Amino acid sequence: MGACLLDNTQQKLVQTSKNLVDEVWKNQPPPEINPVIIHPLEFSGRSIKDKLNDLRENLMREKARGIIITTLDEVAWLYNIRGSDVSYCPVVHAFAIVTSNLALLYVDKRKVSSEVLSYMEENGIEVREYGAVSSDVALLASNQLNALFAVKGTQAEVTGNGTKEMKDEFELIWADPTSCCYALYSNLDADKDLLRPSPLALAKAIKNPVELEGLKRAHVCDGAAVVQYLFWLDHQMQEIYGASGYFLADVGASKKKHSETIKLTEVTASDKLEGFRASKEHFRGLSFPTISSVGPNAAIIHYAPQAETCAELDPDRIYLFDSGAQYVDGTTDITRTVHFGKPSEHEKACYTAVSVFHCSL
């Protein structure tokens, strides 16, 4: 796609053998070694074996000999693992290759405990070093990958009913053109690649009954934390700022502060909300940086308050928080807009209009 866009210009794409950022950034901190975590069947709802069987049926249907999986969430879903290599997202820096009789995971082995390694072996998954993926893709393309692992007998596809012999003409290698990096793609034979969306994307998106129940539990748990937060915040706004309170709209917010030394800011309020969430079962962290915003800050898309410059809460201004969390059984994202004093007629009209349109969806 990029090359096509440059056809009518004087520019061209040049493949590099080294990461240019690494060449310039010489004092990089060492990479964090975050452990790979097993995602139990009680939360995933489907075994690795079942997922691999379905994937291999897709390979057979498309007459593909193997597939390169490059998106982190698909690797995590397929092998029922989780991690913390990416902020706010429970994934592991990893690749995967699956053929009719091989399932490979490419990851920094320092992240793999003996328990996780045993788990992988029990499920027929070979753990390889992260950097080996490029050479293994080249072996896959030249049909030499099986020899590397001394696989005996003919190629076989494991299905729900047993095995099927893979036909000799199955030479295609499946890669998702929207996610496969050029460094791996360049190892493939252009005449024998199958550039199609990954079959795991849809499979991952269609939640099974166990996952659906998990999502419900996560949202109930998260909702309880948000209610706790709103109750606490309402009380603090009355105690510190003399606000009328969320449930006492008839009383004006004209009282003075009870204390000039104690104050709430967008950041301290956000930290309190995280604390309520952290007390819940299966909490693993936030799902994105909390947008905690007062007055005009609430109109800023993806506003990120900083402790040094953030606004103080104000009983006479709207307060909006957009936040979420990662739980073992689900991910949440919730936005609430509140006012602890007496909102203006314009604010009421805007709030009502938004509510009406939401109810109409």
N, C-alpha and C positions, 0 to 999 in steps of 0.2 A: 504493500500500500504506500509506504513512504517513498519507495523508489519511483513509483508511478507519478507521485506528486512533483518529483524533481525532474521528470523527463524534459520538460520545456524550460528548464533553468540552467544556469551555469554551475549549479551545485551538485554534489554527489555524496552518497553515503560510503564511508570507509569503515570496514570492520577492523577493530583493534584486538590485539591479543592480550592486552593488559588493561586493567581498570584505571582510567586516567585520574580518577579521584584519588586512588591509592598512591599514584605516582606523585601527587602534589601534597597530600595529607600524610606526612611522615610520622607525626606523633599521635596517631590514633590510639584511643584506649583499647585494651584487649577486649575481644568479644565476650559477652556474658555467657556463662554456661548454665542455662536454665534447663531443668530436668524435663524429659518427656514424661507425660502422665497418662496412664491408662484410663480411658473413658469406659466405665463399666457397662455391661450389657443391660443392667437395670435402668440405665439412663439412655443408652443408644437405641435400644429396642431391636436391633438387628446385629447379627454376628458378622465378623469379618468374612467368614466362609460364605455366607449368603450374599454379601455384597460383591465378593470376588466372582462368585458363580454368575451373578447377573452381568457383571462387567465383561466376563469372558464370553457370555452369550452374545453380547453386543459386538465383540470382536469377531466372533464367528459369522454373525449376520452381515457385517460389513467386509468380510474376508480380509481382516487385518491380523497381522501376526503379533502385534503388540501395541501398547499405548504408553505415551510419556505424559505423566501427570505433573503439572508445574504450579498449579495454584495451591496455596497453603491450606485453605479450608477444605479442598477436595482430598488432599492427602490425609488430613486429620479425620475427615468423615469416613473415608474408605478403611483406614486402619484402626479406627476407634481410639485415637490418641488426642491429647490436648497438650498445650504448653503455654509459655509466656514470653515468647521471643518478640512479639509485636505488641506494643502498648494497646491496651483496651481490647485486644482480640486474642482468644485462647488458642493460638496456633504455634506450630513449630517450623523453623526454617528447614524445609525438607523438600525432596523430590521423590517421585515414585515411578517405577516402570513395572508394568504388568503384561505378561504374555500368557500363552495357554498353560504353561506349567511353571512359571516363575512369578513371584511377587517380591519386589525389591523396594527397600526404604533407604533413601540417601539422607543421612543426618550426621552431625558431629557426634561421634560415638561417646564422647565424654558426657553427653546428655542422657545416655542410655544406661539405666541401672541394671543390675543383674535380674531384677524382677521383670523389668520391661523387656529385656533381651529374651528371657524365658518365654514371656508372653508372645513375642514375635515368632519365636521358633515353634511354639505350639500351634500357631496359626499359619505356619508355612511361609513366613516372611523372612527374607534374608536382609540383615542390616548391613549396609555398606557405608563407607565414609562419604561425607557430603561431596567432596571434590571428585569422587570417582564417577559421577553421573555423566560427565561429558564423554569420557572414553567408553563408558558402557553403552551410551546411545550410539556411538560409532560401531560398536560390536553388534548391537541390535540391528542396525541398518544393514550390516554385512552378513547377518545371520550367523554370527559367531558367539552370541551371548550365552547360549546354552553350554557351549564347550567350556566356557570359563568356570561354570559350576558343575561340570562333569555330569550333566543330566543323562541318565541312562534311558535307552529305549526310544521309541518314536515320540514326537511331539503329541501331546494330548491336551484336550480342553476338558477341564473338570466342569460338569454341569450338575444340576440338581438330581439327575438320574444316573450318574456315573461318569464315563469318559467317552469322548469322541476323538477320533484321529483327525488331526489338523491337516488339511490338504496342502500339497506342495506349492500350489500357486498362490497361497496366502503370503504375499510379500509386502503388503502395505503396512506402514507404521503410522498410527493415529497420533496426531498432535493438534491441539486447539490453537488455531492461528491468532486468537485474541489474547493468549496468555503465554504461549511457548516463546522463550527468549531466543534470539537469533544464534547465540552461541551453541545452543543445543540443536536448533533447526538446521544449522549449517552442516551438521554431521549426517544428515539424512540425504538419501537419493531423491532428487526432486521428482523423478518419475515413479517413485514408489511410496510417496507420502500420502496420507489421507488427512487433509486439512478440513476438519469439521469441529463444531462445538463439542466439548467433552460430554460424554454420556452421563458423567457423574453430576453435572450441574443440575439437571432436572431430577435425578434420583435423590439428590441431597435436599432439593427444595420441597419434594413431596414428603411431608412428615408422616411417620408411622404412628399408630395409636399411643405407644409409649412416649414418643417425643411430644405429641399433642398434650398428653396429660402433664408432662414435665413443664411445658410452656405455661399451662394453666397454674400449676403450683408456683412457678417462679413469679408470675404476675400477681398472684394472691399475696405471696410473701413480700414482694416489692411494694405492692399497694399498701400493705400494713406499715412498712417503713415510712412511706410518704405521708400517711395519715398521722403517724407519730410525729413526724417532722413538722407538719402544719399545726398540730396541736401545740407543740413546743414553741414554734415560732410565734403563734398567736399570743401565747402567754408572755413571751419575751417582749414583743412589741408593746404590750400593755404595761409591763413592769418597767421597761427601760425608757420607752418613749411616750407613755401615757396614751397610747392609741386606744380608740374605742373598742377595738377587737373585731375579729371577723364575724362574730355572731351577735354583736351589739351595735348594729348600724344606726340606731336612733341617737346614740350619744356621739357628739362631735369629737374629733381628734385634736382637741385644743389644749389638753393638759400638758404641762411641762415635763421634761425628762425627770425621772426619779433620780437619775445619776448622770453626772457629766463625765464621769471617768469610764463608765461601761458603755460600750457601743457594739452594734452588730454591723458587719460589713458583708458585701457580696461573697467574700472568700470565707469568712468565719461561719457564715450561715451554710455555705456549700459543704464545708468540712463537717458540720454537724449532721447534715443529711447523709453524708457518706458513713458517718458513725452509726446511724440508725440501720443503714443497709448492712453494714459489716457485722451487725449482731445477729443477722438472720442465717438460717441453715443453708448450707451449700453456696454461700457468697464467695466469689473468687476475685472480685474487683469491679471497677466501673466499666461501662461499655463505651464511654467517650467522656471527654472532659466536661464537667457540669457547667452549663450556662446559667449562672446565677446573676440576675440583672435587675437593676432598679431604674425606674423612670425611663428616660430616653435610651439608656443602654439596652433595654429590652427590644428595641427596634433594630439593633445591630445584628446582622446574620452571623451566627457562630461566635458570638461575643465570648471572649475569654478573660475573665477578671484576674487581675494580678494584685497580690497583697499590698504592694507599695502604692498602687494608683486606683484601686477599686473604690466604688461608691459606698457610702454608708446607707443602711436601710432607712427609709423615710415613711412614716405613717400616712403621709399625704400623697404618696406616689405609688403607682402600680409596681408590683414585684412579680417577675416571671422567672421560673426555673425550668430548664429543660435538661433532663438527666436520665440515666439508666444504669443498669448493672449487669454483670455476667454472673450467672449462677450455674452450677453444674448441670441443672436440668433446663435452663432456658436463659434467654437474653431479653432485657426490658429496655424500654425507652418511653418516658412519660414527660409531658409538659403541663404545667399548671400556671395560671395567671390569677393573682389575688390582690386584694387591696385591704389594708387593715384600718383605714380611716374612712372618710366619706368621699367616694369617687365623684368626679364631676359628671354632669349630664352627658357631656360628649363621651367620656370614658364609658359610661353605662351604655350609651347607644352603640359604640363600637364593639364592646364586649358582647352585647346581645346579638348584634348582627352576625358576629363570628359564630356564636353558639347556634343560631338558627340555621346557618348554612351547614354547619357540621352535622346537625340533626337531620338535614335533608340529604346527606350523602347516602 
